[in-house]
Amino acid sequence: MTQHPQQAPQPQLFCPLCRGNQFQQEEARSDSRWGFTSHRMTLMICVSCRHVLHFYDDHSIFDFN
């Protein structure tokens, strides 16, 4: 009998303010004060209350793509 490894359930993203779970996804870039470095972020904007959650880099428990 072959056993299949069980996949962990995908974590669900909730707004910390209103507990909404529908988000608008946007990309953002922030430059350092002197412009030497640039940081790319994924912004998740709550549809209910418009609170913005920032995710930096590609290493997060939430995979949006």
C-alpha positions in Angstrom: 0.0 0.0 0.0 1.4 3.4 -1.0 0.9 6.3 1.4 0.6 9.8 0.0 2.1 12.6 2.1 -0.6 14.9 3.3 -0.3 18.5 2.4 -0.7 21.1 5.0 -3.8 23.2 4.5 -3.1 26.7 3.0 -3.1 29.3 5.7 -6.0 31.8 5.4 -5.2 35.5 5.5 -7.5 37.6 7.8 -7.5 41.3 8.4 -6.3 42.0 12.0 -8.8 44.9 12.3 -12.1 43.6 10.9 -11.4 39.9 10.4 -12.3 40.2 6.7 -10.8 37.7 4.3 -11.1 39.4 0.9 -8.1 41.4 -0.3 -7.0 43.5 -3.2 -3.4 42.6 -4.1 -1.0 45.3 -5.2 2.8 45.6 -5.8 4.8 48.4 -4.2 8.4 49.6 -4.2 10.1 51.6 -1.5 13.4 53.3 -2.0 15.8 54.0 0.8 16.4 57.6 2.0 19.4 58.1 -0.3 18.1 55.8 -3.1 20.9 53.2 -2.8 18.5 50.3 -2.1 15.0 49.5 -3.3 12.6 47.1 -1.5 9.7 45.3 -3.3 6.6 44.5 -1.3 3.3 42.8 -1.8 0.4 44.8 -0.4 -2.8 43.1 0.6 -5.6 45.7 1.0 -8.7 44.6 3.0 -11.8 45.1 0.9 -13.9 45.8 4.0 -11.9 48.3 5.9 -9.0 49.2 3.5 -6.3 48.2 6.1 -3.0 47.5 4.3 -0.9 44.4 5.1 2.7 44.6 3.9 4.7 41.5 2.9 8.4 41.8 2.1 10.4 39.6 -0.1 9.1 36.2 -1.4 9.4 34.4 1.9 6.0 34.3 3.6 3.6 31.7 4.9 1.1 33.2 2.4 1.7 32.4 -1.3 -0.4 34.9 -3.3 0.6 33.8 -6.8 
